[in-house]
C-alpha cells in the first residue's frame, strides 16, 4: 500500500476521490489536445477564432464532464451500459431514416447547436455494453459457443447500421474495438483465428464483387483501394490527397519547416488539413521530432490506462478501461496509417487533435468512465 493510499482514508470522500483521480492521464490528454490547438491555429493562418478557439471550448467542456463522470461510482456506469447501447442504437437507426447527408454519407443528426454523429457514441457504448456483459457472465462460459454469439450480435448490429451510412472506417473500428474487449475478457484465441480467416474470405469476396450486379462496396470505396495501392495512378484525381499528404510529411525532415511555415497547408495543397490530415501539417511544421512527440503522448495515455486496468480487481472497470484504451489506440493508429499511405483513406480523425465536436466530446466522456474505474477501483483500507 502506498503512503498516499494509506493516509487518504482519513480524508472526506469527495476530496479522496480527487486525490485518487488520475491526474497524470488528464495532463497527457491536455498535452495531446495542445498539439491540436497549435495546428488548428496554424492551418487557419493565425486566426484563433476559426478552429482553435471552438476546439478549446469543446475541450474545456469535455474535461469538466470527464471530472464529473469520474466522481460517479463505476457501478452506476455498469448499470447504465445497456441503456447507453440502446440509445446509441436508436440514434443509428434514426440516422438511417432521417439523418443529415454530407460528402456522400448520411452520418449526422442536426440538433441545431450541434451536429451529432451517433456512430461516435456507439464506439463508447459498445465497449461499455460488452464489458458489462462479460462482468455478468460466468468466466467459465466466456468461450462457450452459445455465449460467444451474444457479443457478436452486440457488435455486428451497429456495425451493419454504420456500414449502411456508408462509413466503412467506423464500422471496422467498431468490430475491432469489440474484438479487443472479447480478447481482454478471455475468449479463446481459436475464435479470433476463425474471424481472421473469415475476414480474408470476406475481403476476397468484396474484391471479386467489383463490377458485378452484387457489388458489395460503393465505387468510391473501391477507388480508395486503388489509390492506396497506387497513388501515382491518378495524381490529380483520386490520388491527389495522399500524394500531397506524403509531400507534406516528407518535406518536414527531422525538425520541420517551423511553426506556421508549412507550405502544403498554408497554400491549401493539403486536403482536409484541419481534420483527417492534420498530422501531416504537424509533421511538415515540426518534422519527425514533432510527430514522434505526439505519438509518445498517445503511447503514454495507453500505458496509463493499461496500468490502471491491471491494478483494478473490478472486472467491469478493468474491461471497460482496456476496451476504451484499445479503441483510442485504433483511432490514432488508423489515422496515422491512412495519412502516411499505409492504409486506405477511410475518414478517421486524429483523436484530440483533429477539429470536430462530437468526436472530442464523446472521447473525453469515455475517458471519464476510465477515470471512474480508476477512482473507484477496490483499494486496501488501513
MARTIDREN-491683 format. One record per residue (C-alpha): residue number from 1; chain; residue in three letters; x, y, z. Coordinates in nm, 4 decimals. Each point is the difference from the previous one (the first is absolute). Example, Ala and Ser with C-alpha at 12.3 -4.5 7.8 and 13.67 -1.06 7.14 Angstrom:
{atom 1; "A"; "ala"; {1.2300; -0.4500; 0.7800}},
{atom 2; "A"; "ser"; {0.1370; 0.3440; -0.0660}},
END
This chain:
{atom 1; "A"; "unk"; {0.0000; 0.0000; 0.0000}},
{atom 2; "A"; "unk"; {0.1399; 0.3410; -0.0981}},
{atom 3; "A"; "unk"; {0.0396; 0.2869; 0.2492}},
{atom 4; "A"; "unk"; {-0.2728; 0.1926; -0.1821}},
{atom 5; "A"; "unk"; {-0.2503; -0.2854; 0.0038}},
{atom 6; "A"; "unk"; {0.0642; -0.0556; 0.3708}},
{atom 7; "A"; "unk"; {-0.0518; 0.3586; 0.1067}},
{atom 8; "A"; "unk"; {-0.2914; 0.1083; -0.2188}},
{atom 9; "A"; "unk"; {-0.2304; -0.2313; 0.1923}},
{atom 10; "A"; "unk"; {-0.0355; 0.2807; 0.2543}},
{atom 11; "A"; "unk"; {-0.0993; 0.2517; -0.2676}},
{atom 12; "A"; "unk"; {-0.3698; 0.0698; -0.0787}},
{atom 13; "A"; "unk"; {-0.1367; -0.2093; -0.2860}},
{atom 14; "A"; "unk"; {-0.0289; 0.2812; -0.2569}},
{atom 15; "A"; "unk"; {0.3576; 0.1196; 0.0505}},
{atom 16; "A"; "unk"; {0.1226; -0.3591; 0.0105}},
{atom 17; "A"; "unk"; {-0.1454; -0.0565; -0.3464}},
{atom 18; "A"; "unk"; {0.1891; 0.3027; -0.1294}},
{atom 19; "A"; "unk"; {0.3205; -0.1430; 0.1439}},
{atom 20; "A"; "unk"; {-0.0674; -0.3342; -0.1669}},
{atom 21; "A"; "unk"; {-0.0766; 0.1741; -0.3315}},
{atom 22; "A"; "unk"; {0.2652; -0.0909; -0.2591}},
{atom 23; "A"; "unk"; {0.1438; 0.3470; -0.0475}},
{atom 24; "A"; "unk"; {0.2882; -0.1342; -0.2082}},
{atom 25; "A"; "unk"; {-0.2479; -0.1288; -0.2577}},
{atom 26; "A"; "unk"; {-0.1844; 0.3338; 0.0009}},
{atom 27; "A"; "unk"; {0.3274; 0.1851; -0.0640}},
{atom 28; "A"; "unk"; {0.0830; -0.2315; -0.2905}},
{atom 29; "A"; "unk"; {-0.3435; 0.0548; -0.1544}},
{atom 30; "A"; "unk"; {0.0526; 0.3749; 0.0304}},
{atom 31; "A"; "unk"; {0.3440; -0.0316; -0.1609}},
{atom 32; "A"; "unk"; {-0.1471; -0.1923; -0.2951}},
{atom 33; "A"; "unk"; {-0.2743; 0.2604; -0.0417}},
{atom 34; "A"; "unk"; {0.2671; 0.2719; 0.0196}},
{atom 35; "A"; "unk"; {0.1571; -0.1356; -0.3189}},
{atom 36; "A"; "unk"; {-0.3393; 0.0397; -0.1619}},
{atom 37; "A"; "unk"; {-0.0483; 0.3592; 0.1174}},
{atom 38; "A"; "unk"; {0.3383; 0.0989; -0.1449}},
{atom 39; "A"; "unk"; {-0.0663; -0.1704; -0.3334}},
{atom 40; "A"; "unk"; {-0.3516; 0.1402; -0.0342}},
{atom 41; "A"; "unk"; {0.1348; 0.3495; 0.0673}},
{atom 42; "A"; "unk"; {0.2694; -0.0578; -0.2614}},
{atom 43; "A"; "unk"; {-0.2191; -0.1393; -0.2800}},
{atom 44; "A"; "unk"; {-0.2418; 0.2916; 0.0511}},
{atom 45; "A"; "unk"; {0.2846; 0.2409; -0.0748}},
{atom 46; "A"; "unk"; {0.0189; 0.1368; 0.3517}},
{atom 47; "A"; "unk"; {-0.3754; 0.0373; 0.0445}},
{atom 48; "A"; "unk"; {-0.0818; -0.1434; 0.3428}},
{atom 49; "A"; "unk"; {-0.3761; 0.0475; -0.0394}},
{atom 50; "A"; "unk"; {-0.0407; -0.2210; -0.3069}},
{atom 51; "A"; "unk"; {0.0883; -0.3441; 0.1407}},
{atom 52; "A"; "unk"; {0.2298; 0.0232; 0.3027}},
{atom 53; "A"; "unk"; {-0.2290; 0.1948; 0.2356}},
{atom 54; "A"; "unk"; {-0.3110; -0.2183; -0.0568}},
{atom 55; "A"; "unk"; {0.2202; -0.3046; 0.0523}},
{atom 56; "A"; "unk"; {0.1324; 0.1417; 0.3278}},
{atom 57; "A"; "unk"; {-0.3535; 0.0673; 0.1208}},
{atom 58; "A"; "unk"; {-0.1075; -0.3554; -0.0837}},
{atom 59; "A"; "unk"; {0.3060; -0.1397; 0.1715}},
{atom 60; "A"; "unk"; {-0.0685; 0.2021; 0.3141}},
{atom 61; "A"; "unk"; {-0.3598; -0.1242; 0.0077}},
{atom 62; "A"; "unk"; {0.1171; -0.3557; -0.0625}},
{atom 63; "A"; "unk"; {0.2582; 0.0113; 0.2789}},
{atom 64; "A"; "unk"; {-0.2569; 0.1376; 0.2446}},
{atom 65; "A"; "unk"; {-0.2382; -0.2797; -0.1012}},
{atom 66; "A"; "unk"; {0.2807; -0.2535; 0.0435}},
{atom 67; "A"; "unk"; {0.0583; 0.1183; 0.3557}},
{atom 68; "A"; "unk"; {-0.3709; -0.0212; 0.0825}},
{atom 69; "A"; "unk"; {-0.0303; -0.3496; -0.1484}},
{atom 70; "A"; "unk"; {0.3084; -0.1101; 0.1928}},
{atom 71; "A"; "unk"; {-0.1640; 0.0937; 0.3297}},
{atom 72; "A"; "unk"; {-0.2966; -0.2316; -0.0710}},
{atom 73; "A"; "unk"; {0.0502; -0.3606; 0.1251}},
{atom 74; "A"; "unk"; {0.0949; -0.2464; -0.2715}},
{atom 75; "A"; "unk"; {-0.2908; -0.2279; 0.0906}},
{atom 76; "A"; "unk"; {-0.2341; 0.2713; -0.1237}},
{atom 77; "A"; "unk"; {0.1627; -0.0019; -0.3448}},
{atom 78; "A"; "unk"; {-0.0168; -0.3794; -0.0058}},
{atom 79; "A"; "unk"; {-0.3740; 0.0212; 0.0636}},
{atom 80; "A"; "unk"; {-0.0344; 0.2675; -0.2706}},
{atom 81; "A"; "unk"; {0.1863; -0.2015; -0.2648}},
{atom 82; "A"; "unk"; {-0.3113; -0.1652; -0.1437}},
{atom 83; "A"; "unk"; {-0.1889; 0.3292; -0.0198}},
{atom 84; "A"; "unk"; {0.2965; 0.1750; -0.1649}},
{atom 85; "A"; "unk"; {0.0216; -0.2761; -0.2607}},
{atom 86; "A"; "unk"; {-0.3735; 0.0083; -0.0767}},
{atom 87; "A"; "unk"; {-0.0026; 0.3816; -0.0291}},
{atom 88; "A"; "unk"; {0.2996; -0.0089; -0.2356}},
{atom 89; "A"; "unk"; {-0.1707; -0.2730; -0.2048}},
{atom 90; "A"; "unk"; {-0.3217; 0.2012; -0.0251}},
{atom 91; "A"; "unk"; {0.1999; 0.3046; -0.1107}},
{atom 92; "A"; "unk"; {0.1719; -0.2070; -0.2698}},
{atom 93; "A"; "unk"; {-0.3398; -0.1146; -0.1232}},
{atom 94; "A"; "unk"; {-0.1110; 0.3642; 0.0084}},
{atom 95; "A"; "unk"; {0.2967; 0.0985; -0.2161}},
{atom 96; "A"; "unk"; {-0.0960; -0.2714; -0.2456}},
{atom 97; "A"; "unk"; {-0.3540; 0.1385; -0.0219}},
{atom 98; "A"; "unk"; {0.0375; 0.3785; 0.0148}},
{atom 99; "A"; "unk"; {0.3663; 0.0815; 0.0531}},
{atom 100; "A"; "unk"; {0.1785; 0.2926; -0.1614}},
{atom 101; "A"; "unk"; {0.2109; -0.0785; -0.3064}},
{atom 102; "A"; "unk"; {0.3443; 0.1451; -0.0650}},
{atom 103; "A"; "unk"; {0.2747; -0.0951; -0.2446}},
{atom 104; "A"; "unk"; {-0.2000; -0.2934; -0.1291}},
{atom 105; "A"; "unk"; {-0.0666; -0.1540; 0.3431}},
{atom 106; "A"; "unk"; {-0.2973; 0.0143; 0.2368}},
{atom 107; "A"; "unk"; {0.1680; 0.0108; 0.3410}},
{atom 108; "A"; "unk"; {-0.1329; 0.2925; 0.2027}},
{atom 109; "A"; "unk"; {-0.3048; 0.1209; 0.1882}},
{atom 110; "A"; "unk"; {-0.0265; 0.3780; 0.0055}},
{atom 111; "A"; "unk"; {-0.1011; 0.1222; 0.3463}},
{atom 112; "A"; "unk"; {0.0430; 0.3650; -0.0920}},
{atom 113; "A"; "unk"; {0.2781; 0.0769; 0.2472}},
{atom 114; "A"; "unk"; {0.1877; -0.3219; -0.0845}},
{atom 115; "A"; "unk"; {0.0275; -0.2460; -0.2874}},
{atom 116; "A"; "unk"; {-0.0176; -0.3287; 0.1898}},
{atom 117; "A"; "unk"; {0.1737; -0.3023; -0.1497}},
{atom 118; "A"; "unk"; {-0.1564; -0.3058; 0.1726}},
{atom 119; "A"; "unk"; {0.2742; -0.2345; -0.1222}},
{atom 120; "A"; "unk"; {0.2406; 0.1838; 0.2333}},
{atom 121; "A"; "unk"; {-0.2331; -0.0682; 0.2936}},
{atom 122; "A"; "unk"; {-0.0223; -0.3652; -0.0993}},
{atom 123; "A"; "unk"; {0.3802; -0.0379; 0.0191}},
{atom 124; "A"; "unk"; {-0.0213; 0.0642; 0.3756}},
{atom 125; "A"; "unk"; {-0.3397; -0.1617; 0.0642}},
{atom 126; "A"; "unk"; {0.1086; -0.3220; -0.1720}},
{atom 127; "A"; "unk"; {0.3030; -0.0375; 0.2256}},
{atom 128; "A"; "unk"; {-0.2132; 0.0693; 0.3074}},
{atom 129; "A"; "unk"; {-0.2606; -0.2567; -0.1055}},
{atom 130; "A"; "unk"; {0.2547; -0.2732; -0.0676}},
{atom 131; "A"; "unk"; {0.1841; 0.0709; 0.3267}},
{atom 132; "A"; "unk"; {-0.3297; -0.0212; 0.1922}},
{atom 133; "A"; "unk"; {-0.0881; -0.3233; -0.1802}},
{atom 134; "A"; "unk"; {0.3278; -0.1695; 0.0903}},
{atom 135; "A"; "unk"; {-0.0201; 0.1356; 0.3537}},
{atom 136; "A"; "unk"; {-0.3387; -0.1740; 0.0305}},
{atom 137; "A"; "unk"; {0.1009; -0.3210; -0.1788}},
{atom 138; "A"; "unk"; {0.1562; -0.2870; 0.1944}},
{atom 139; "A"; "unk"; {0.3673; -0.0070; -0.1014}},
{atom 140; "A"; "unk"; {-0.0295; -0.3740; -0.0727}},
{atom 141; "A"; "unk"; {-0.2514; 0.0765; -0.2780}},
{atom 142; "A"; "unk"; {0.2049; 0.2672; -0.1763}},
{atom 143; "A"; "unk"; {0.1106; -0.2262; -0.2860}},
{atom 144; "A"; "unk"; {-0.3157; -0.2107; -0.0247}},
{atom 145; "A"; "unk"; {-0.1364; 0.0339; -0.3582}},
{atom 146; "A"; "unk"; {-0.3471; 0.0996; 0.1182}},
{atom 147; "A"; "unk"; {0.1330; 0.2811; 0.2177}},
{atom 148; "A"; "unk"; {0.2354; 0.1188; -0.2752}},
{atom 149; "A"; "unk"; {-0.2929; 0.0575; -0.2353}},
{atom 150; "A"; "unk"; {-0.1487; 0.2653; 0.2295}},
{atom 151; "A"; "unk"; {0.2946; 0.2449; -0.0131}},
{atom 152; "A"; "unk"; {0.0355; -0.0653; -0.3729}},
{atom 153; "A"; "unk"; {-0.3587; 0.1183; -0.0466}},
{atom 154; "A"; "unk"; {0.0659; 0.2992; 0.2270}},
{atom 155; "A"; "unk"; {0.2918; 0.0960; -0.2262}},
{atom 156; "A"; "unk"; {-0.1354; -0.0821; -0.3450}},
{atom 157; "A"; "unk"; {-0.3399; 0.1719; 0.0241}},
{atom 158; "A"; "unk"; {0.1405; 0.3553; 0.0447}},
{atom 159; "A"; "unk"; {0.2869; -0.0771; -0.2386}},
{atom 160; "A"; "unk"; {-0.2567; -0.0865; -0.2683}},
{atom 161; "A"; "unk"; {-0.1950; 0.3220; 0.0625}},
{atom 162; "A"; "unk"; {0.3188; 0.2077; -0.0232}},
{atom 163; "A"; "unk"; {0.1036; -0.1810; -0.3173}},
{atom 164; "A"; "unk"; {-0.3310; 0.1041; -0.1579}},
{atom 165; "A"; "unk"; {0.0769; 0.3723; 0.0480}},
{atom 166; "A"; "unk"; {0.2515; -0.0879; -0.1634}},
{atom 167; "A"; "unk"; {0.2933; 0.0270; 0.2427}},
{atom 168; "A"; "unk"; {0.2305; -0.2955; -0.0504}},
{atom 169; "A"; "unk"; {0.2749; 0.1405; 0.2241}},
{atom 170; "A"; "unk"; {-0.2213; 0.0395; 0.3056}},
{atom 171; "A"; "unk"; {-0.1634; -0.3396; -0.0593}},
{atom 172; "A"; "unk"; {0.3440; -0.1618; 0.0028}},
{atom 173; "A"; "unk"; {0.0910; 0.1910; 0.3178}},
{atom 174; "A"; "unk"; {-0.3156; -0.1265; 0.1728}},
{atom 175; "A"; "unk"; {0.0799; -0.3599; -0.0906}},
{atom 176; "A"; "unk"; {0.3637; 0.0307; 0.1068}},
{atom 177; "A"; "unk"; {-0.0884; 0.1864; 0.3209}},
{atom 178; "A"; "unk"; {-0.2506; -0.2697; 0.0912}},
{atom 179; "A"; "unk"; {0.2607; -0.2632; -0.0772}},
{atom 180; "A"; "unk"; {0.2416; 0.1628; 0.2452}},
{atom 181; "A"; "unk"; {-0.2539; -0.0313; 0.2836}},
{atom 182; "A"; "unk"; {-0.0672; -0.3645; -0.0908}},
{atom 183; "A"; "unk"; {0.3737; -0.0714; -0.0026}},
{atom 184; "A"; "unk"; {0.0494; 0.1739; 0.3362}},
{atom 185; "A"; "unk"; {-0.2931; -0.1997; 0.1432}},
{atom 186; "A"; "unk"; {0.1808; -0.3241; -0.0820}},
{atom 187; "A"; "unk"; {-0.1863; -0.1298; -0.3055}},
{atom 188; "A"; "unk"; {0.1908; -0.2898; -0.1588}},
{atom 189; "A"; "unk"; {0.2565; 0.0946; -0.2654}},
{atom 190; "A"; "unk"; {-0.1539; -0.2611; -0.2313}},
{atom 191; "A"; "unk"; {-0.2943; 0.2342; -0.0540}},
{atom 192; "A"; "unk"; {0.2321; 0.2811; -0.1028}},
{atom 193; "A"; "unk"; {0.1749; -0.2341; -0.2414}},
{atom 194; "A"; "unk"; {-0.3388; -0.0792; -0.1498}},
{atom 195; "A"; "unk"; {-0.0830; 0.3700; -0.0274}},
{atom 196; "A"; "unk"; {0.3308; 0.0698; -0.1772}},
{atom 197; "A"; "unk"; {-0.0690; -0.2817; -0.2462}},
{atom 198; "A"; "unk"; {-0.3530; 0.1310; -0.0546}},
{atom 199; "A"; "unk"; {0.1397; 0.3500; -0.0477}},
{atom 200; "A"; "unk"; {0.2372; -0.1196; -0.2707}},
{atom 201; "A"; "unk"; {-0.2887; -0.1785; -0.1706}},
{atom 202; "A"; "unk"; {-0.2149; 0.3140; 0.0271}},
{atom 203; "A"; "unk"; {0.2704; 0.2227; -0.1513}},
{atom 204; "A"; "unk"; {0.0401; -0.2477; -0.2858}},
{atom 205; "A"; "unk"; {-0.3753; -0.0027; -0.0569}},
{atom 206; "A"; "unk"; {-0.0217; 0.3813; 0.0115}},
{atom 207; "A"; "unk"; {0.2752; 0.0358; -0.2586}},
{atom 208; "A"; "unk"; {-0.1594; -0.2668; -0.2187}},
{atom 209; "A"; "unk"; {-0.3338; 0.1833; 0.0145}},
{atom 210; "A"; "unk"; {0.1364; 0.3072; -0.1759}},
{atom 211; "A"; "unk"; {-0.1859; 0.0782; -0.3197}},
{atom 212; "A"; "unk"; {-0.2664; -0.2632; 0.0625}},
{atom 213; "A"; "unk"; {-0.3706; 0.0391; 0.0713}},
{atom 214; "A"; "unk"; {0.0672; -0.0920; 0.3640}},
{atom 215; "A"; "unk"; {0.2885; 0.2439; 0.0590}},
{atom 216; "A"; "unk"; {0.0542; 0.0275; 0.3768}},
{atom 217; "A"; "unk"; {0.1746; 0.3384; 0.0176}},
{atom 218; "A"; "unk"; {-0.0732; 0.3373; -0.1524}},
{atom 219; "A"; "unk"; {0.2050; 0.1049; -0.3039}},
{atom 220; "A"; "unk"; {0.1762; 0.2732; 0.2001}},
{atom 221; "A"; "unk"; {0.1053; -0.2559; 0.2610}},
{atom 222; "A"; "unk"; {0.1576; -0.2186; -0.2677}},
{atom 223; "A"; "unk"; {0.1664; 0.3141; -0.1323}},
{atom 224; "A"; "unk"; {0.1549; 0.0533; 0.3439}},
{atom 225; "A"; "unk"; {0.1456; -0.3497; -0.0138}},
{atom 226; "A"; "unk"; {0.1443; 0.0689; -0.3462}},
{atom 227; "A"; "unk"; {0.1482; 0.3258; 0.1253}},
{atom 228; "A"; "unk"; {0.1531; -0.1730; 0.3006}},
{atom 229; "A"; "unk"; {0.1661; -0.2610; -0.2200}},
{atom 230; "A"; "unk"; {0.1269; 0.2533; -0.2557}},
{atom 231; "A"; "unk"; {-0.0455; 0.3703; 0.0869}},
{atom 232; "A"; "unk"; {0.2041; 0.1054; -0.3025}},
{atom 233; "A"; "unk"; {-0.2608; -0.1486; -0.2346}},
{atom 234; "A"; "unk"; {-0.2130; 0.3132; 0.0414}},
{atom 235; "A"; "unk"; {0.2178; 0.2766; 0.1539}},
{atom 236; "A"; "unk"; {-0.2526; 0.2713; -0.0929}},
{atom 237; "A"; "unk"; {-0.3053; -0.2113; 0.0770}},
{atom 238; "A"; "unk"; {-0.0663; -0.2625; 0.2656}},
{atom 239; "A"; "unk"; {0.3703; -0.0197; 0.0879}},
{atom 240; "A"; "unk"; {0.0337; 0.3745; 0.0577}},
{atom 241; "A"; "unk"; {-0.0739; -0.0044; 0.3727}},
{atom 242; "A"; "unk"; {0.2481; -0.2667; 0.1016}},
{atom 243; "A"; "unk"; {0.2657; 0.1340; -0.2394}},
{atom 244; "A"; "unk"; {-0.0174; 0.3475; 0.1546}},
{atom 245; "A"; "unk"; {-0.0080; -0.1534; 0.3498}},
{atom 246; "A"; "unk"; {0.3236; -0.1890; -0.0679}},
{atom 247; "A"; "unk"; {0.1634; 0.3140; -0.1408}},
{atom 248; "A"; "unk"; {-0.0940; 0.1927; 0.3150}},
{atom 249; "A"; "unk"; {0.1325; -0.2715; 0.2280}},
{atom 250; "A"; "unk"; {0.3228; -0.0510; -0.1920}},
{atom 251; "A"; "unk"; {0.0773; 0.3712; -0.0303}},
{atom 252; "A"; "unk"; {0.0079; 0.0384; 0.3783}},
{atom 253; "A"; "unk"; {0.3231; -0.1954; 0.0420}},
{atom 254; "A"; "unk"; {0.1290; -0.0467; 0.3527}},
{atom 255; "A"; "unk"; {-0.0926; 0.3334; 0.1560}},
{atom 256; "A"; "unk"; {-0.2608; 0.1424; -0.2389}},
{atom 257; "A"; "unk"; {-0.0383; 0.3266; -0.1880}},
{atom 258; "A"; "unk"; {-0.1066; 0.1868; 0.3115}},
{atom 259; "A"; "unk"; {-0.3284; 0.0989; 0.1628}},
{atom 260; "A"; "unk"; {-0.2416; 0.1495; -0.2570}},
{atom 261; "A"; "unk"; {0.2593; -0.0511; -0.2745}},
{atom 262; "A"; "unk"; {-0.1505; -0.3072; -0.1638}},
{atom 263; "A"; "unk"; {-0.0484; 0.0680; -0.3701}},
{atom 264; "A"; "unk"; {-0.2281; -0.2979; -0.0700}},
{atom 265; "A"; "unk"; {-0.2586; 0.1111; 0.2537}},
{atom 266; "A"; "unk"; {0.0404; 0.3778; -0.0309}},
{atom 267; "A"; "unk"; {-0.0372; -0.0159; -0.3801}},
{atom 268; "A"; "unk"; {-0.2919; -0.2445; 0.0280}},
{atom 269; "A"; "unk"; {0.1679; -0.2861; -0.1806}},
{atom 270; "A"; "unk"; {-0.0689; -0.2261; 0.2961}},
{atom 271; "A"; "unk"; {-0.3643; -0.1211; 0.0078}},
{atom 272; "A"; "unk"; {-0.2101; -0.0064; 0.3192}},
{atom 273; "A"; "unk"; {0.2944; 0.1664; 0.1724}},
{atom 274; "A"; "unk"; {-0.1962; 0.0699; 0.3197}},
{atom 275; "A"; "unk"; {-0.1612; -0.3435; 0.0320}},
{atom 276; "A"; "unk"; {0.1180; -0.3316; -0.1458}},
{atom 277; "A"; "unk"; {0.3407; 0.1208; -0.1245}},
{atom 278; "A"; "unk"; {0.1003; 0.2230; 0.2903}},
{atom 279; "A"; "unk"; {0.2850; -0.2368; 0.0940}},
{atom 280; "A"; "unk"; {0.1684; 0.0847; -0.3322}},
{atom 281; "A"; "unk"; {-0.0106; 0.3690; 0.0927}},
{atom 282; "A"; "unk"; {0.1671; -0.0850; 0.3311}},
{atom 283; "A"; "unk"; {0.2670; -0.2064; -0.1773}},
{atom 284; "A"; "unk"; {0.0690; 0.2759; -0.2525}},
{atom 285; "A"; "unk"; {0.0341; 0.2756; 0.2590}},
{atom 286; "A"; "unk"; {0.1690; -0.1932; 0.2832}},
{atom 287; "A"; "unk"; {0.1535; -0.2881; -0.1938}},
{atom 288; "A"; "unk"; {0.0741; -0.3500; 0.1175}},
{atom 289; "A"; "unk"; {0.0607; 0.1246; 0.3554}},
{atom 290; "A"; "unk"; {-0.3449; 0.1595; 0.0198}},
{atom 291; "A"; "unk"; {-0.1746; -0.3081; -0.1377}},
{atom 292; "A"; "unk"; {0.1812; -0.2345; 0.2390}},
{atom 293; "A"; "unk"; {-0.0756; 0.2336; 0.2925}},
{atom 294; "A"; "unk"; {-0.3738; -0.0266; -0.0639}},
{atom 295; "A"; "unk"; {0.0313; -0.3747; -0.0443}},
{atom 296; "A"; "unk"; {0.1845; -0.0205; 0.3347}},
{atom 297; "A"; "unk"; {-0.2856; 0.1862; 0.1737}},
{atom 298; "A"; "unk"; {-0.2488; -0.2425; -0.1527}},
{atom 299; "A"; "unk"; {0.2108; -0.2977; 0.1104}},
{atom 300; "A"; "unk"; {0.0159; 0.1313; 0.3571}},
{atom 301; "A"; "unk"; {-0.3786; 0.0410; 0.0064}},
{atom 302; "A"; "unk"; {-0.0344; -0.3656; -0.0992}},
{atom 303; "A"; "unk"; {0.2555; -0.1099; 0.2605}},
{atom 304; "A"; "unk"; {-0.1771; 0.1960; 0.2762}},
{atom 305; "A"; "unk"; {-0.3267; -0.1724; -0.0920}},
{atom 306; "A"; "unk"; {0.1562; -0.3475; -0.0127}},
{atom 307; "A"; "unk"; {0.1695; 0.0555; 0.3367}},
{atom 308; "A"; "unk"; {-0.3305; 0.1108; 0.1531}},
{atom 309; "A"; "unk"; {-0.1822; -0.3027; -0.1439}},
{atom 310; "A"; "unk"; {0.2613; -0.2494; 0.1191}},
{atom 311; "A"; "unk"; {-0.0282; 0.1378; 0.3532}},
{atom 312; "A"; "unk"; {-0.3800; -0.0042; -0.0008}},
{atom 313; "A"; "unk"; {-0.1635; -0.3043; 0.1624}},
{atom 314; "A"; "unk"; {-0.3446; 0.1083; -0.1204}},
{atom 315; "A"; "unk"; {-0.0635; -0.1972; -0.3208}},
{atom 316; "A"; "unk"; {-0.2227; 0.2588; -0.1660}},
{atom 317; "A"; "unk"; {0.2397; 0.2826; 0.0857}},
{atom 318; "A"; "unk"; {0.2983; -0.1884; -0.1392}},
{atom 319; "A"; "unk"; {-0.1777; -0.1092; -0.3195}},
{atom 320; "A"; "unk"; {-0.1511; 0.3398; -0.0771}},
{atom 321; "A"; "unk"; {0.3397; 0.1657; 0.0548}},
{atom 322; "A"; "unk"; {0.1791; -0.2430; -0.2312}},
{atom 323; "A"; "unk"; {-0.2790; 0.0238; -0.2575}},
{atom 324; "A"; "unk"; {0.0011; 0.3798; -0.0085}},
{atom 325; "A"; "unk"; {0.3816; 0.0101; -0.0057}},
{atom 326; "A"; "unk"; {-0.0047; -0.2431; -0.2908}},
{atom 327; "A"; "unk"; {-0.2589; 0.2095; -0.1831}},
{atom 328; "A"; "unk"; {0.2124; 0.3106; 0.0548}},
{atom 329; "A"; "unk"; {0.3011; -0.1862; -0.1402}},
{atom 330; "A"; "unk"; {-0.1985; -0.0984; -0.3089}},
{atom 331; "A"; "unk"; {-0.0959; 0.3660; -0.0568}},
{atom 332; "A"; "unk"; {0.3514; 0.1320; -0.0316}},
{atom 333; "A"; "unk"; {0.1515; -0.3160; -0.1502}},
{atom 334; "A"; "unk"; {-0.2501; -0.0013; -0.2869}},
{atom 335; "A"; "unk"; {0.0259; 0.3763; -0.0574}},
{atom 336; "A"; "unk"; {0.3806; 0.0020; -0.0047}},
{atom 337; "A"; "unk"; {0.0133; -0.3071; -0.2232}},
{atom 338; "A"; "unk"; {-0.2479; 0.1657; -0.2346}},
{atom 339; "A"; "unk"; {0.1801; 0.3332; -0.0367}},
{atom 340; "A"; "unk"; {0.3362; -0.1712; -0.0479}},
{atom 341; "A"; "unk"; {-0.1334; -0.2182; -0.2804}},
{atom 342; "A"; "unk"; {0.0193; -0.3222; 0.2028}},
{atom 343; "A"; "unk"; {-0.3783; -0.0515; -0.0113}},
{atom 344; "A"; "unk"; {-0.2862; 0.1151; -0.2224}},
{atom 345; "A"; "unk"; {-0.1530; 0.3391; 0.0787}},
{atom 346; "A"; "unk"; {-0.3107; -0.0715; 0.2080}},
{atom 347; "A"; "unk"; {-0.0722; 0.3353; 0.1642}},
{atom 348; "A"; "unk"; {0.1044; -0.0699; 0.3604}},
{atom 349; "A"; "unk"; {0.1010; 0.3177; 0.1930}},
{atom 350; "A"; "unk"; {0.3085; 0.0279; 0.2210}},
{atom 351; "A"; "unk"; {-0.1278; -0.0175; 0.3607}},
{atom 352; "A"; "unk"; {0.0151; 0.3231; 0.2024}},
{atom 353; "A"; "unk"; {0.1874; 0.1721; -0.2848}},
{atom 354; "A"; "unk"; {-0.2320; 0.0080; -0.3029}},
{atom 355; "A"; "unk"; {-0.2698; 0.2663; -0.0011}},
{atom 356; "A"; "unk"; {-0.3401; -0.1386; 0.0942}},
{atom 357; "A"; "unk"; {-0.2679; 0.0278; 0.2656}},
{atom 358; "A"; "unk"; {-0.1625; -0.3374; 0.0528}},
{atom 359; "A"; "unk"; {0.3222; -0.2012; -0.0278}},
{atom 360; "A"; "unk"; {0.1886; 0.1991; 0.2648}},
{atom 361; "A"; "unk"; {-0.2875; 0.0263; 0.2463}},
{atom 362; "A"; "unk"; {-0.0911; -0.3684; -0.0212}},
{atom 363; "A"; "unk"; {0.3639; -0.1045; 0.0324}},
{atom 364; "A"; "unk"; {0.0413; 0.2058; 0.3182}},
{atom 365; "A"; "unk"; {-0.3234; -0.1464; 0.1378}},
{atom 366; "A"; "unk"; {0.1536; -0.3415; -0.0630}},
{atom 367; "A"; "unk"; {0.3113; 0.0996; 0.1902}},
{atom 368; "A"; "unk"; {-0.2306; 0.1179; 0.2788}},
{atom 369; "A"; "unk"; {-0.1162; -0.3609; 0.0357}},
{atom 370; "A"; "unk"; {0.3656; -0.1106; 0.0005}},
{atom 371; "A"; "unk"; {0.0614; 0.2486; 0.2808}},
{atom 372; "A"; "unk"; {-0.3075; -0.1235; 0.1882}},
{atom 373; "A"; "unk"; {0.1344; -0.3545; -0.0166}},
{atom 374; "A"; "unk"; {0.3357; 0.1263; 0.1293}},
{atom 375; "A"; "unk"; {-0.1417; 0.2150; 0.2786}},
{atom 376; "A"; "unk"; {-0.2430; -0.2654; 0.1267}},
{atom 377; "A"; "unk"; {0.2132; -0.3108; -0.0447}},
{atom 378; "A"; "unk"; {0.0238; -0.2228; 0.3120}},
{atom 379; "A"; "unk"; {0.2763; 0.1189; 0.2305}},
{atom 380; "A"; "unk"; {0.1351; -0.1358; 0.3255}},
{atom 381; "A"; "unk"; {-0.1106; 0.2063; 0.2969}},
{atom 382; "A"; "unk"; {0.2144; 0.0548; 0.3058}},
END
